Amino acid sequence: MMPVTEKQWNDRSGLAAALFHLLDPSVPCRREDEEKAAELFASLETDRKRLLKILSLCEEPSTPKELYLAAKAGSWLGNSHAEETVRYASAYLETPGWIELPYHMVSENGILLSQGDRCRAQIFEELAQAQEYLHRYEAALANFAEAYRLEPYNAMNAIKMADVVVKSRSRLEALNFLNQQKFSRYYQPVEYTDAQGMRHRNDTFRQVLDSHILKIRSAEQADTERQRMENLKKFRTKHPEGEDDLPEKQK
């Protein structure tokens, strides 16, 4: 078998990027690869087959571009590719990054953000999600935290951290962490004017955070009530004559 040349590898990764671009327009690609990618996209019947094709085109990824595409494809394929996602995402985050990704500053809903930080945060999130599935909770927590550091306006990063804490530690610790996020400047609603001169109020961070705090509190209360009922059932089984001796808290 003839060795694969650098040009052929570039053509393969270019086609992989163009194919992914059809699934996610935020993925950059070369215009010359778009037509061939469109034909390949049409020939593959499902998104799963398209994602698997992207992985095969990025076989043994080594460049930032190949590692980025392979990590995202693995993540999109779900838990069945968690190990691959961890391997490729970890390797990508050790590189300076794929230079073709957007890096400029933009304003969204009254918040100025870096697209470069967003792209990197997404890889940290995908890495953490795969690690969480693999029960590597401390690693997942550290990587969700890094995503949150890069995108402090994205309350979902805090939510994902809290969910890992619930699994690996306790609901109480998760609630304490979420309540601390109320001191974030993004917890306060942002007033802004759009391009058409219309005034808006962005309170997404507050809504997402408060909703999840309520969800965890409700789960904790439900568990407490369930435990109370179980204790009551055990007492009645042990003392079928009545509840005269039942402790006040269990009546």
MODELLER restraints for C-alpha pairs under 7 A, 6 or more apart:
rsr = mdl.restraints
at = mdl.atoms
rsr.add(forms.Gaussian(group=physical.xy_distance, feature=features.Distance(at['CA:12:A'], at['CA:57:A']), mean=5.40, stdev=0.5))
rsr.add(forms.Gaussian(group=physical.xy_distance, feature=features.Distance(at['CA:13:A'], at['CA:57:A']), mean=6.22, stdev=0.5))
rsr.add(forms.Gaussian(group=physical.xy_distance, feature=features.Distance(at['CA:13:A'], at['CA:58:A']), mean=5.93, stdev=0.5))
rsr.add(forms.Gaussian(group=physical.xy_distance, feature=features.Distance(at['CA:13:A'], at['CA:66:A']), mean=6.24, stdev=0.5))
rsr.add(forms.Gaussian(group=physical.xy_distance, feature=features.Distance(at['CA:14:A'], at['CA:29:A']), mean=6.64, stdev=0.5))
rsr.add(forms.Gaussian(group=physical.xy_distance, feature=features.Distance(at['CA:14:A'], at['CA:30:A']), mean=6.74, stdev=0.5))
rsr.add(forms.Gaussian(group=physical.xy_distance, feature=features.Distance(at['CA:14:A'], at['CA:33:A']), mean=6.45, stdev=0.5))
rsr.add(forms.Gaussian(group=physical.xy_distance, feature=features.Distance(at['CA:15:A'], at['CA:33:A']), mean=5.64, stdev=0.5))
rsr.add(forms.Gaussian(group=physical.xy_distance, feature=features.Distance(at['CA:15:A'], at['CA:37:A']), mean=5.99, stdev=0.5))
rsr.add(forms.Gaussian(group=physical.xy_distance, feature=features.Distance(at['CA:16:A'], at['CA:54:A']), mean=4.95, stdev=0.5))
rsr.add(forms.Gaussian(group=physical.xy_distance, feature=features.Distance(at['CA:16:A'], at['CA:57:A']), mean=5.91, stdev=0.5))
rsr.add(forms.Gaussian(group=physical.xy_distance, feature=features.Distance(at['CA:17:A'], at['CA:27:A']), mean=6.80, stdev=0.5))
rsr.add(forms.Gaussian(group=physical.xy_distance, feature=features.Distance(at['CA:17:A'], at['CA:28:A']), mean=6.72, stdev=0.5))
rsr.add(forms.Gaussian(group=physical.xy_distance, feature=features.Distance(at['CA:17:A'], at['CA:29:A']), mean=5.32, stdev=0.5))
rsr.add(forms.Gaussian(group=physical.xy_distance, feature=features.Distance(at['CA:17:A'], at['CA:69:A']), mean=6.91, stdev=0.5))
rsr.add(forms.Gaussian(group=physical.xy_distance, feature=features.Distance(at['CA:18:A'], at['CA:29:A']), mean=4.98, stdev=0.5))
rsr.add(forms.Gaussian(group=physical.xy_distance, feature=features.Distance(at['CA:18:A'], at['CA:30:A']), mean=6.87, stdev=0.5))
rsr.add(forms.Gaussian(group=physical.xy_distance, feature=features.Distance(at['CA:18:A'], at['CA:33:A']), mean=5.96, stdev=0.5))
rsr.add(forms.Gaussian(group=physical.xy_distance, feature=features.Distance(at['CA:18:A'], at['CA:34:A']), mean=5.58, stdev=0.5))
rsr.add(forms.Gaussian(group=physical.xy_distance, feature=features.Distance(at['CA:18:A'], at['CA:37:A']), mean=5.69, stdev=0.5))
rsr.add(forms.Gaussian(group=physical.xy_distance, feature=features.Distance(at['CA:19:A'], at['CA:37:A']), mean=5.00, stdev=0.5))
rsr.add(forms.Gaussian(group=physical.xy_distance, feature=features.Distance(at['CA:19:A'], at['CA:41:A']), mean=6.53, stdev=0.5))
rsr.add(forms.Gaussian(group=physical.xy_distance, feature=features.Distance(at['CA:20:A'], at['CA:27:A']), mean=6.60, stdev=0.5))
rsr.add(forms.Gaussian(group=physical.xy_distance, feature=features.Distance(at['CA:21:A'], at['CA:27:A']), mean=4.99, stdev=0.5))
rsr.add(forms.Gaussian(group=physical.xy_distance, feature=features.Distance(at['CA:21:A'], at['CA:28:A']), mean=6.47, stdev=0.5))
rsr.add(forms.Gaussian(group=physical.xy_distance, feature=features.Distance(at['CA:21:A'], at['CA:29:A']), mean=6.69, stdev=0.5))
rsr.add(forms.Gaussian(group=physical.xy_distance, feature=features.Distance(at['CA:28:A'], at['CA:100:A']), mean=6.56, stdev=0.5))
rsr.add(forms.Gaussian(group=physical.xy_distance, feature=features.Distance(at['CA:28:A'], at['CA:101:A']), mean=6.43, stdev=0.5))
rsr.add(forms.Gaussian(group=physical.xy_distance, feature=features.Distance(at['CA:41:A'], at['CA:50:A']), mean=6.68, stdev=0.5))
rsr.add(forms.Gaussian(group=physical.xy_distance, feature=features.Distance(at['CA:44:A'], at['CA:50:A']), mean=6.07, stdev=0.5))
rsr.add(forms.Gaussian(group=physical.xy_distance, feature=features.Distance(at['CA:48:A'], at['CA:77:A']), mean=6.60, stdev=0.5))
rsr.add(forms.Gaussian(group=physical.xy_distance, feature=features.Distance(at['CA:51:A'], at['CA:73:A']), mean=5.47, stdev=0.5))
rsr.add(forms.Gaussian(group=physical.xy_distance, feature=features.Distance(at['CA:51:A'], at['CA:77:A']), mean=6.96, stdev=0.5))
rsr.add(forms.Gaussian(group=physical.xy_distance, feature=features.Distance(at['CA:54:A'], at['CA:73:A']), mean=6.86, stdev=0.5))
rsr.add(forms.Gaussian(group=physical.xy_distance, feature=features.Distance(at['CA:55:A'], at['CA:70:A']), mean=5.53, stdev=0.5))
rsr.add(forms.Gaussian(group=physical.xy_distance, feature=features.Distance(at['CA:55:A'], at['CA:73:A']), mean=6.58, stdev=0.5))
rsr.add(forms.Gaussian(group=physical.xy_distance, feature=features.Distance(at['CA:58:A'], at['CA:66:A']), mean=5.57, stdev=0.5))
rsr.add(forms.Gaussian(group=physical.xy_distance, feature=features.Distance(at['CA:58:A'], at['CA:70:A']), mean=6.37, stdev=0.5))
rsr.add(forms.Gaussian(group=physical.xy_distance, feature=features.Distance(at['CA:61:A'], at['CA:67:A']), mean=5.36, stdev=0.5))
rsr.add(forms.Gaussian(group=physical.xy_distance, feature=features.Distance(at['CA:64:A'], at['CA:92:A']), mean=5.79, stdev=0.5))
rsr.add(forms.Gaussian(group=physical.xy_distance, feature=features.Distance(at['CA:64:A'], at['CA:95:A']), mean=6.32, stdev=0.5))
rsr.add(forms.Gaussian(group=physical.xy_distance, feature=features.Distance(at['CA:64:A'], at['CA:97:A']), mean=5.62, stdev=0.5))
rsr.add(forms.Gaussian(group=physical.xy_distance, feature=features.Distance(at['CA:64:A'], at['CA:98:A']), mean=5.02, stdev=0.5))
rsr.add(forms.Gaussian(group=physical.xy_distance, feature=features.Distance(at['CA:65:A'], at['CA:98:A']), mean=5.21, stdev=0.5))
rsr.add(forms.Gaussian(group=physical.xy_distance, feature=features.Distance(at['CA:67:A'], at['CA:88:A']), mean=5.48, stdev=0.5))
rsr.add(forms.Gaussian(group=physical.xy_distance, feature=features.Distance(at['CA:67:A'], at['CA:89:A']), mean=6.88, stdev=0.5))
rsr.add(forms.Gaussian(group=physical.xy_distance, feature=features.Distance(at['CA:67:A'], at['CA:91:A']), mean=7.00, stdev=0.5))
rsr.add(forms.Gaussian(group=physical.xy_distance, feature=features.Distance(at['CA:67:A'], at['CA:92:A']), mean=5.36, stdev=0.5))
rsr.add(forms.Gaussian(group=physical.xy_distance, feature=features.Distance(at['CA:68:A'], at['CA:89:A']), mean=6.94, stdev=0.5))
rsr.add(forms.Gaussian(group=physical.xy_distance, feature=features.Distance(at['CA:68:A'], at['CA:92:A']), mean=6.10, stdev=0.5))
rsr.add(forms.Gaussian(group=physical.xy_distance, feature=features.Distance(at['CA:70:A'], at['CA:88:A']), mean=6.35, stdev=0.5))
rsr.add(forms.Gaussian(group=physical.xy_distance, feature=features.Distance(at['CA:71:A'], at['CA:85:A']), mean=4.90, stdev=0.5))
rsr.add(forms.Gaussian(group=physical.xy_distance, feature=features.Distance(at['CA:71:A'], at['CA:88:A']), mean=4.93, stdev=0.5))
rsr.add(forms.Gaussian(group=physical.xy_distance, feature=features.Distance(at['CA:71:A'], at['CA:89:A']), mean=5.00, stdev=0.5))
rsr.add(forms.Gaussian(group=physical.xy_distance, feature=features.Distance(at['CA:74:A'], at['CA:81:A']), mean=5.36, stdev=0.5))
rsr.add(forms.Gaussian(group=physical.xy_distance, feature=features.Distance(at['CA:74:A'], at['CA:82:A']), mean=6.89, stdev=0.5))
rsr.add(forms.Gaussian(group=physical.xy_distance, feature=features.Distance(at['CA:74:A'], at['CA:84:A']), mean=6.18, stdev=0.5))
rsr.add(forms.Gaussian(group=physical.xy_distance, feature=features.Distance(at['CA:74:A'], at['CA:85:A']), mean=4.95, stdev=0.5))
rsr.add(forms.Gaussian(group=physical.xy_distance, feature=features.Distance(at['CA:75:A'], at['CA:81:A']), mean=6.93, stdev=0.5))
rsr.add(forms.Gaussian(group=physical.xy_distance, feature=features.Distance(at['CA:75:A'], at['CA:82:A']), mean=6.90, stdev=0.5))
rsr.add(forms.Gaussian(group=physical.xy_distance, feature=features.Distance(at['CA:75:A'], at['CA:85:A']), mean=5.67, stdev=0.5))
rsr.add(forms.Gaussian(group=physical.xy_distance, feature=features.Distance(at['CA:75:A'], at['CA:126:A']), mean=6.02, stdev=0.5))
rsr.add(forms.Gaussian(group=physical.xy_distance, feature=features.Distance(at['CA:79:A'], at['CA:130:A']), mean=6.78, stdev=0.5))
rsr.add(forms.Gaussian(group=physical.xy_distance, feature=features.Distance(at['CA:79:A'], at['CA:133:A']), mean=6.86, stdev=0.5))
rsr.add(forms.Gaussian(group=physical.xy_distance, feature=features.Distance(at['CA:82:A'], at['CA:130:A']), mean=4.81, stdev=0.5))
rsr.add(forms.Gaussian(group=physical.xy_distance, feature=features.Distance(at['CA:85:A'], at['CA:127:A']), mean=6.35, stdev=0.5))
rsr.add(forms.Gaussian(group=physical.xy_distance, feature=features.Distance(at['CA:85:A'], at['CA:130:A']), mean=6.58, stdev=0.5))
rsr.add(forms.Gaussian(group=physical.xy_distance, feature=features.Distance(at['CA:86:A'], at['CA:127:A']), mean=5.33, stdev=0.5))
rsr.add(forms.Gaussian(group=physical.xy_distance, feature=features.Distance(at['CA:86:A'], at['CA:130:A']), mean=6.30, stdev=0.5))
rsr.add(forms.Gaussian(group=physical.xy_distance, feature=features.Distance(at['CA:86:A'], at['CA:131:A']), mean=6.84, stdev=0.5))
rsr.add(forms.Gaussian(group=physical.xy_distance, feature=features.Distance(at['CA:89:A'], at['CA:123:A']), mean=6.23, stdev=0.5))
rsr.add(forms.Gaussian(group=physical.xy_distance, feature=features.Distance(at['CA:89:A'], at['CA:127:A']), mean=5.78, stdev=0.5))
rsr.add(forms.Gaussian(group=physical.xy_distance, feature=features.Distance(at['CA:102:A'], at['CA:115:A']), mean=5.83, stdev=0.5))
rsr.add(forms.Gaussian(group=physical.xy_distance, feature=features.Distance(at['CA:102:A'], at['CA:116:A']), mean=5.93, stdev=0.5))
rsr.add(forms.Gaussian(group=physical.xy_distance, feature=features.Distance(at['CA:103:A'], at['CA:114:A']), mean=6.48, stdev=0.5))
rsr.add(forms.Gaussian(group=physical.xy_distance, feature=features.Distance(at['CA:103:A'], at['CA:115:A']), mean=4.94, stdev=0.5))
rsr.add(forms.Gaussian(group=physical.xy_distance, feature=features.Distance(at['CA:103:A'], at['CA:116:A']), mean=4.00, stdev=0.5))
rsr.add(forms.Gaussian(group=physical.xy_distance, feature=features.Distance(at['CA:104:A'], at['CA:114:A']), mean=6.01, stdev=0.5))
rsr.add(forms.Gaussian(group=physical.xy_distance, feature=features.Distance(at['CA:104:A'], at['CA:115:A']), mean=5.76, stdev=0.5))
rsr.add(forms.Gaussian(group=physical.xy_distance, feature=features.Distance(at['CA:104:A'], at['CA:116:A']), mean=6.77, stdev=0.5))
rsr.add(forms.Gaussian(group=physical.xy_distance, feature=features.Distance(at['CA:105:A'], at['CA:112:A']), mean=6.78, stdev=0.5))
rsr.add(forms.Gaussian(group=physical.xy_distance, feature=features.Distance(at['CA:105:A'], at['CA:113:A']), mean=5.58, stdev=0.5))
rsr.add(forms.Gaussian(group=physical.xy_distance, feature=features.Distance(at['CA:105:A'], at['CA:114:A']), mean=4.51, stdev=0.5))
rsr.add(forms.Gaussian(group=physical.xy_distance, feature=features.Distance(at['CA:105:A'], at['CA:115:A']), mean=6.06, stdev=0.5))
rsr.add(forms.Gaussian(group=physical.xy_distance, feature=features.Distance(at['CA:106:A'], at['CA:112:A']), mean=5.71, stdev=0.5))
rsr.add(forms.Gaussian(group=physical.xy_distance, feature=features.Distance(at['CA:106:A'], at['CA:113:A']), mean=5.56, stdev=0.5))
rsr.add(forms.Gaussian(group=physical.xy_distance, feature=features.Distance(at['CA:106:A'], at['CA:114:A']), mean=6.43, stdev=0.5))
rsr.add(forms.Gaussian(group=physical.xy_distance, feature=features.Distance(at['CA:107:A'], at['CA:113:A']), mean=6.17, stdev=0.5))
rsr.add(forms.Gaussian(group=physical.xy_distance, feature=features.Distance(at['CA:109:A'], at['CA:202:A']), mean=6.38, stdev=0.5))
rsr.add(forms.Gaussian(group=physical.xy_distance, feature=features.Distance(at['CA:110:A'], at['CA:190:A']), mean=6.33, stdev=0.5))
rsr.add(forms.Gaussian(group=physical.xy_distance, feature=features.Distance(at['CA:110:A'], at['CA:191:A']), mean=6.81, stdev=0.5))
rsr.add(forms.Gaussian(group=physical.xy_distance, feature=features.Distance(at['CA:110:A'], at['CA:192:A']), mean=5.12, stdev=0.5))
rsr.add(forms.Gaussian(group=physical.xy_distance, feature=features.Distance(at['CA:117:A'], at['CA:150:A']), mean=5.60, stdev=0.5))
rsr.add(forms.Gaussian(group=physical.xy_distance, feature=features.Distance(at['CA:118:A'], at['CA:150:A']), mean=6.96, stdev=0.5))
rsr.add(forms.Gaussian(group=physical.xy_distance, feature=features.Distance(at['CA:118:A'], at['CA:151:A']), mean=6.59, stdev=0.5))
rsr.add(forms.Gaussian(group=physical.xy_distance, feature=features.Distance(at['CA:121:A'], at['CA:147:A']), mean=4.35, stdev=0.5))
rsr.add(forms.Gaussian(group=physical.xy_distance, feature=features.Distance(at['CA:121:A'], at['CA:150:A']), mean=5.99, stdev=0.5))
rsr.add(forms.Gaussian(group=physical.xy_distance, feature=features.Distance(at['CA:121:A'], at['CA:151:A']), mean=6.89, stdev=0.5))
rsr.add(forms.Gaussian(group=physical.xy_distance, feature=features.Distance(at['CA:124:A'], at['CA:143:A']), mean=5.46, stdev=0.5))
rsr.add(forms.Gaussian(group=physical.xy_distance, feature=features.Distance(at['CA:124:A'], at['CA:144:A']), mean=6.47, stdev=0.5))
rsr.add(forms.Gaussian(group=physical.xy_distance, feature=features.Distance(at['CA:124:A'], at['CA:146:A']), mean=6.87, stdev=0.5))
rsr.add(forms.Gaussian(group=physical.xy_distance, feature=features.Distance(at['CA:124:A'], at['CA:147:A']), mean=5.58, stdev=0.5))
rsr.add(forms.Gaussian(group=physical.xy_distance, feature=features.Distance(at['CA:125:A'], at['CA:143:A']), mean=6.71, stdev=0.5))
rsr.add(forms.Gaussian(group=physical.xy_distance, feature=features.Distance(at['CA:125:A'], at['CA:144:A']), mean=5.66, stdev=0.5))
rsr.add(forms.Gaussian(group=physical.xy_distance, feature=features.Distance(at['CA:125:A'], at['CA:147:A']), mean=6.12, stdev=0.5))
rsr.add(forms.Gaussian(group=physical.xy_distance, feature=features.Distance(at['CA:128:A'], at['CA:140:A']), mean=4.14, stdev=0.5))
rsr.add(forms.Gaussian(group=physical.xy_distance, feature=features.Distance(at['CA:128:A'], at['CA:141:A']), mean=7.00, stdev=0.5))
rsr.add(forms.Gaussian(group=physical.xy_distance, feature=features.Distance(at['CA:128:A'], at['CA:143:A']), mean=5.37, stdev=0.5))
rsr.add(forms.Gaussian(group=physical.xy_distance, feature=features.Distance(at['CA:128:A'], at['CA:144:A']), mean=5.83, stdev=0.5))
rsr.add(forms.Gaussian(group=physical.xy_distance, feature=features.Distance(at['CA:129:A'], at['CA:140:A']), mean=6.73, stdev=0.5))
rsr.add(forms.Gaussian(group=physical.xy_distance, feature=features.Distance(at['CA:131:A'], at['CA:137:A']), mean=6.75, stdev=0.5))
rsr.add(forms.Gaussian(group=physical.xy_distance, feature=features.Distance(at['CA:131:A'], at['CA:139:A']), mean=6.77, stdev=0.5))
rsr.add(forms.Gaussian(group=physical.xy_distance, feature=features.Distance(at['CA:131:A'], at['CA:140:A']), mean=5.26, stdev=0.5))
rsr.add(forms.Gaussian(group=physical.xy_distance, feature=features.Distance(at['CA:132:A'], at['CA:140:A']), mean=5.44, stdev=0.5))
rsr.add(forms.Gaussian(group=physical.xy_distance, feature=features.Distance(at['CA:137:A'], at['CA:164:A']), mean=6.40, stdev=0.5))
rsr.add(forms.Gaussian(group=physical.xy_distance, feature=features.Distance(at['CA:137:A'], at['CA:168:A']), mean=6.45, stdev=0.5))
rsr.add(forms.Gaussian(group=physical.xy_distance, feature=features.Distance(at['CA:141:A'], at['CA:161:A']), mean=5.69, stdev=0.5))
rsr.add(forms.Gaussian(group=physical.xy_distance, feature=features.Distance(at['CA:141:A'], at['CA:164:A']), mean=6.41, stdev=0.5))
rsr.add(forms.Gaussian(group=physical.xy_distance, feature=features.Distance(at['CA:144:A'], at['CA:157:A']), mean=6.15, stdev=0.5))
rsr.add(forms.Gaussian(group=physical.xy_distance, feature=features.Distance(at['CA:144:A'], at['CA:160:A']), mean=6.90, stdev=0.5))
rsr.add(forms.Gaussian(group=physical.xy_distance, feature=features.Distance(at['CA:144:A'], at['CA:161:A']), mean=5.93, stdev=0.5))
rsr.add(forms.Gaussian(group=physical.xy_distance, feature=features.Distance(at['CA:145:A'], at['CA:161:A']), mean=6.81, stdev=0.5))
rsr.add(forms.Gaussian(group=physical.xy_distance, feature=features.Distance(at['CA:147:A'], at['CA:157:A']), mean=6.63, stdev=0.5))
rsr.add(forms.Gaussian(group=physical.xy_distance, feature=features.Distance(at['CA:148:A'], at['CA:154:A']), mean=6.98, stdev=0.5))
rsr.add(forms.Gaussian(group=physical.xy_distance, feature=features.Distance(at['CA:148:A'], at['CA:157:A']), mean=5.15, stdev=0.5))
rsr.add(forms.Gaussian(group=physical.xy_distance, feature=features.Distance(at['CA:148:A'], at['CA:158:A']), mean=6.63, stdev=0.5))
rsr.add(forms.Gaussian(group=physical.xy_distance, feature=features.Distance(at['CA:153:A'], at['CA:186:A']), mean=5.71, stdev=0.5))
rsr.add(forms.Gaussian(group=physical.xy_distance, feature=features.Distance(at['CA:153:A'], at['CA:205:A']), mean=6.86, stdev=0.5))
rsr.add(forms.Gaussian(group=physical.xy_distance, feature=features.Distance(at['CA:154:A'], at['CA:205:A']), mean=6.72, stdev=0.5))
rsr.add(forms.Gaussian(group=physical.xy_distance, feature=features.Distance(at['CA:155:A'], at['CA:205:A']), mean=5.19, stdev=0.5))
rsr.add(forms.Gaussian(group=physical.xy_distance, feature=features.Distance(at['CA:155:A'], at['CA:208:A']), mean=6.40, stdev=0.5))
rsr.add(forms.Gaussian(group=physical.xy_distance, feature=features.Distance(at['CA:155:A'], at['CA:209:A']), mean=6.34, stdev=0.5))
rsr.add(forms.Gaussian(group=physical.xy_distance, feature=features.Distance(at['CA:162:A'], at['CA:174:A']), mean=4.80, stdev=0.5))
rsr.add(forms.Gaussian(group=physical.xy_distance, feature=features.Distance(at['CA:162:A'], at['CA:178:A']), mean=6.91, stdev=0.5))
rsr.add(forms.Gaussian(group=physical.xy_distance, feature=features.Distance(at['CA:165:A'], at['CA:173:A']), mean=6.98, stdev=0.5))
rsr.add(forms.Gaussian(group=physical.xy_distance, feature=features.Distance(at['CA:165:A'], at['CA:174:A']), mean=5.52, stdev=0.5))
rsr.add(forms.Gaussian(group=physical.xy_distance, feature=features.Distance(at['CA:166:A'], at['CA:174:A']), mean=5.87, stdev=0.5))
rsr.add(forms.Gaussian(group=physical.xy_distance, feature=features.Distance(at['CA:171:A'], at['CA:216:A']), mean=6.89, stdev=0.5))
rsr.add(forms.Gaussian(group=physical.xy_distance, feature=features.Distance(at['CA:175:A'], at['CA:213:A']), mean=6.40, stdev=0.5))
rsr.add(forms.Gaussian(group=physical.xy_distance, feature=features.Distance(at['CA:178:A'], at['CA:213:A']), mean=6.78, stdev=0.5))
rsr.add(forms.Gaussian(group=physical.xy_distance, feature=features.Distance(at['CA:186:A'], at['CA:205:A']), mean=6.29, stdev=0.5))
rsr.add(forms.Gaussian(group=physical.xy_distance, feature=features.Distance(at['CA:187:A'], at['CA:205:A']), mean=5.61, stdev=0.5))
rsr.add(forms.Gaussian(group=physical.xy_distance, feature=features.Distance(at['CA:187:A'], at['CA:206:A']), mean=4.90, stdev=0.5))
rsr.add(forms.Gaussian(group=physical.xy_distance, feature=features.Distance(at['CA:188:A'], at['CA:203:A']), mean=6.95, stdev=0.5))
rsr.add(forms.Gaussian(group=physical.xy_distance, feature=features.Distance(at['CA:189:A'], at['CA:201:A']), mean=6.34, stdev=0.5))
rsr.add(forms.Gaussian(group=physical.xy_distance, feature=features.Distance(at['CA:189:A'], at['CA:202:A']), mean=5.38, stdev=0.5))
rsr.add(forms.Gaussian(group=physical.xy_distance, feature=features.Distance(at['CA:189:A'], at['CA:203:A']), mean=4.38, stdev=0.5))
rsr.add(forms.Gaussian(group=physical.xy_distance, feature=features.Distance(at['CA:190:A'], at['CA:201:A']), mean=5.60, stdev=0.5))
rsr.add(forms.Gaussian(group=physical.xy_distance, feature=features.Distance(at['CA:190:A'], at['CA:202:A']), mean=4.96, stdev=0.5))
rsr.add(forms.Gaussian(group=physical.xy_distance, feature=features.Distance(at['CA:190:A'], at['CA:203:A']), mean=6.51, stdev=0.5))
rsr.add(forms.Gaussian(group=physical.xy_distance, feature=features.Distance(at['CA:191:A'], at['CA:200:A']), mean=5.81, stdev=0.5))
rsr.add(forms.Gaussian(group=physical.xy_distance, feature=features.Distance(at['CA:191:A'], at['CA:201:A']), mean=4.63, stdev=0.5))
rsr.add(forms.Gaussian(group=physical.xy_distance, feature=features.Distance(at['CA:191:A'], at['CA:202:A']), mean=6.40, stdev=0.5))
rsr.add(forms.Gaussian(group=physical.xy_distance, feature=features.Distance(at['CA:192:A'], at['CA:199:A']), mean=5.80, stdev=0.5))
rsr.add(forms.Gaussian(group=physical.xy_distance, feature=features.Distance(at['CA:192:A'], at['CA:200:A']), mean=5.42, stdev=0.5))
rsr.add(forms.Gaussian(group=physical.xy_distance, feature=features.Distance(at['CA:192:A'], at['CA:201:A']), mean=6.48, stdev=0.5))
rsr.add(forms.Gaussian(group=physical.xy_distance, feature=features.Distance(at['CA:193:A'], at['CA:199:A']), mean=4.48, stdev=0.5))
rsr.add(forms.Gaussian(group=physical.xy_distance, feature=features.Distance(at['CA:193:A'], at['CA:200:A']), mean=6.10, stdev=0.5))
rsr.add(forms.Gaussian(group=physical.xy_distance, feature=features.Distance(at['CA:228:A'], at['CA:250:A']), mean=6.57, stdev=0.5))
rsr.add(forms.Gaussian(group=physical.xy_distance, feature=features.Distance(at['CA:232:A'], at['CA:250:A']), mean=6.16, stdev=0.5))
